[in-house]
């Protein structure tokens, strides 16, 4: 039996390791950037919306204008024939004095066919909009969002995670 000589050339292995290392670094920083962009820092809504907690009823065209103007606000998607909607209205208007704000309210029938309906598929819901983009919304079909529908404190905590309230 004859011995075979192995041609060990470290250069291809080094190049492969460098390529794999560079790929891992790109993936790490790319993933970090994506995660960072997914987390929204708390922001202020339009200054005219701070104050008394109340709903401002709007229609689809009004909503689209707010989006095109890149406004920041909270909007409730209302479905009057749903008992959960009445509870959500009460929760939205029962915030403490240091969290008083006006929010827009749109009827589900108006939301259908709008850019809002492209994201929010179920009503009632509350969406948080920053610079004309929906950053989060309550999903009526999600178990994770159930506490926000049922508990005022959970709803407040969720909103405070996005909105800075004036002192």
Backbone torsions as a table, in degrees:
resi	resn	phi	psi	omega
1	UNK	NA	130.3	-178.2
2	UNK	-99.4	145.7	177.8
3	UNK	-80.3	138.3	174.4
4	UNK	-96.9	137.7	176.0
5	UNK	-87.4	132.4	176.1
6	UNK	-94.4	130.0	177.2
7	UNK	-85.6	100.3	-179.2
8	UNK	-94.5	111.2	179.3
9	UNK	-118.7	106.2	-175.0
10	UNK	-69.6	-17.3	-176.3
11	UNK	-61.2	-48.3	179.1
12	UNK	-61.2	-37.8	179.1
13	UNK	-66.0	-40.6	178.8
14	UNK	-64.6	-44.2	179.2
15	UNK	-62.4	-42.3	178.9
16	UNK	-62.7	-43.5	179.2
17	UNK	-63.7	-40.6	178.3
18	UNK	-64.3	-42.6	179.3
19	UNK	-63.7	-44.2	178.9
20	UNK	-64.5	-42.6	178.1
21	UNK	-61.7	-44.6	178.7
22	UNK	-63.0	-41.0	178.4
23	UNK	-61.3	-44.2	179.2
24	UNK	-62.8	-40.6	178.6
25	UNK	-63.9	-44.4	178.5
26	UNK	-61.0	-45.0	179.3
27	UNK	-62.2	-43.8	-179.8
28	UNK	-60.3	-53.0	-177.6
29	UNK	-69.5	-34.5	175.7
30	UNK	-64.1	-44.5	177.5
31	UNK	-64.4	-40.8	177.6
32	UNK	-61.0	-43.6	179.6
33	UNK	-63.5	-41.9	179.2
34	UNK	-64.3	-46.2	178.7
35	UNK	-62.4	-40.3	179.9
36	UNK	-64.1	-40.0	-179.6
37	UNK	-72.7	-21.9	179.2
38	UNK	-78.3	-23.5	179.7
39	UNK	-94.2	121.2	-178.5
40	UNK	-96.7	127.9	175.6
41	UNK	-72.9	146.8	177.6
42	UNK	-54.6	140.9	-176.6
43	UNK	-136.1	166.8	177.7
44	UNK	-92.0	141.5	170.6
45	UNK	-82.1	175.5	179.8
46	UNK	-55.1	135.3	-174.0
47	UNK	-58.1	-30.4	-179.4
48	UNK	-69.5	-10.0	-177.8
49	UNK	-93.8	-9.2	177.0
50	UNK	-81.0	149.9	179.0
51	UNK	130.7	-132.2	-177.3
52	UNK	-68.4	138.5	176.6
53	UNK	-77.8	115.9	177.3
54	UNK	-161.1	159.4	-180.0
55	UNK	-92.5	142.3	173.1
56	UNK	-115.0	109.6	-177.8
57	UNK	-72.5	131.8	178.6
58	UNK	-133.6	165.8	177.2
59	UNK	-110.1	175.3	-177.3
60	UNK	-54.9	-45.3	-178.8
61	UNK	-63.3	-37.7	177.6
62	UNK	-63.0	-43.6	179.1
63	UNK	-60.7	-47.2	-178.8
64	UNK	-62.4	-35.7	177.0
65	UNK	-64.1	-43.2	178.2
66	UNK	-60.9	-40.2	179.0
67	UNK	-65.7	-47.2	-179.7
68	UNK	-63.7	-31.1	178.4
69	UNK	-83.7	1.0	177.6
70	UNK	58.2	44.5	179.2
71	UNK	-80.7	159.9	175.7
72	UNK	-116.0	128.1	-173.6
73	UNK	-167.1	174.6	174.7
74	UNK	-114.8	138.0	179.2
75	UNK	-133.1	136.5	175.1
76	UNK	-103.8	132.3	176.0
77	UNK	-97.5	112.9	-169.6
78	UNK	-99.9	135.8	175.7
79	UNK	-129.3	92.0	-171.3
80	UNK	-54.6	-29.6	-178.1
81	UNK	-83.4	8.6	-178.9
82	UNK	-111.8	125.2	-177.5
83	UNK	-62.5	-27.8	179.0
84	UNK	-64.3	-29.3	-179.1
85	UNK	-62.1	-43.8	-179.9
86	UNK	-61.6	-42.5	177.6
87	UNK	-63.3	-40.8	-179.7
88	UNK	-65.3	-41.1	177.7
89	UNK	-57.7	-45.6	180.0
90	UNK	-61.4	-42.8	179.8
91	UNK	-64.2	-41.5	-178.6
92	UNK	-64.3	-27.5	-176.4
93	UNK	-105.3	10.9	-179.3
94	UNK	-114.8	26.0	180.0
95	UNK	-75.8	154.5	179.9
96	UNK	-65.9	166.3	-176.4
97	UNK	-53.6	-35.8	-177.8
98	UNK	-80.1	2.5	178.5
99	UNK	-128.9	32.0	-178.9
100	UNK	-80.1	132.7	179.0
101	UNK	-157.4	154.5	172.6
102	UNK	-90.7	143.6	178.1
103	UNK	-132.4	152.2	177.2
104	UNK	-82.3	147.9	177.3
105	UNK	-131.8	128.8	179.2
106	UNK	-125.5	139.0	177.5
107	UNK	-72.9	145.0	-179.7
108	UNK	-54.5	-39.0	-179.9
109	UNK	-63.5	-30.6	177.3
110	UNK	-79.6	-33.1	-178.0
111	UNK	-69.3	-31.6	-179.8
112	UNK	-60.0	134.2	-179.8
113	UNK	85.3	-0.8	178.6
114	UNK	-99.9	173.2	176.1
115	UNK	-66.9	-23.0	176.4
116	UNK	-64.2	-42.6	-178.1
117	UNK	-68.7	-20.9	176.3
118	UNK	-63.1	-30.8	179.7
119	UNK	-100.0	-49.7	-175.0
120	UNK	-91.3	111.5	-174.0
121	UNK	-97.8	-15.2	-177.0
122	UNK	-131.5	150.4	177.1
123	UNK	-128.2	151.4	4.2
124	UNK	-75.9	162.1	177.3
125	UNK	-157.2	164.8	172.6
126	UNK	-128.7	133.0	178.3
127	UNK	-121.1	145.9	176.4
128	UNK	-110.8	124.6	-175.1
129	UNK	-116.9	129.6	178.5
130	UNK	-126.0	122.0	-179.5
131	UNK	51.2	42.9	175.8
132	UNK	79.9	8.3	-179.9
133	UNK	-123.8	135.5	175.3
134	UNK	-71.9	119.5	179.4
135	UNK	-95.9	-24.3	176.2
136	UNK	-166.5	159.2	176.6
137	UNK	-155.3	158.3	176.6
138	UNK	-84.4	132.0	-179.7
139	UNK	-104.3	110.0	-177.6
140	UNK	-62.2	-16.0	-179.0
141	UNK	-98.6	7.3	-174.7
142	UNK	-108.4	128.4	175.6
143	UNK	-62.7	-33.2	-179.4
144	UNK	-61.6	-33.6	-178.2
145	UNK	-89.6	-5.2	-177.7
146	UNK	-53.2	-46.0	179.4
147	UNK	-58.9	-33.0	-179.3
148	UNK	-69.8	-25.3	175.3
149	UNK	-81.0	-29.1	-171.6
150	UNK	-103.1	-18.9	-174.7
151	UNK	-128.8	125.1	-179.4
152	UNK	-59.3	-42.0	-178.5
153	UNK	-62.6	-40.5	178.9
154	UNK	-64.8	-39.4	177.4
155	UNK	-65.0	-45.1	178.8
156	UNK	-60.6	-45.8	-179.5
157	UNK	-61.2	-40.3	178.9
158	UNK	-62.8	-46.6	-179.8
159	UNK	-65.6	-41.9	179.0
160	UNK	-63.8	-22.3	175.9
161	UNK	-67.5	-17.0	-177.3
162	UNK	-117.4	-36.3	-170.1
163	UNK	-105.6	133.6	172.7
164	UNK	-90.3	129.0	178.3
165	UNK	-102.2	137.4	-179.6
166	UNK	-71.4	148.1	179.0
167	UNK	-83.4	NA	NA
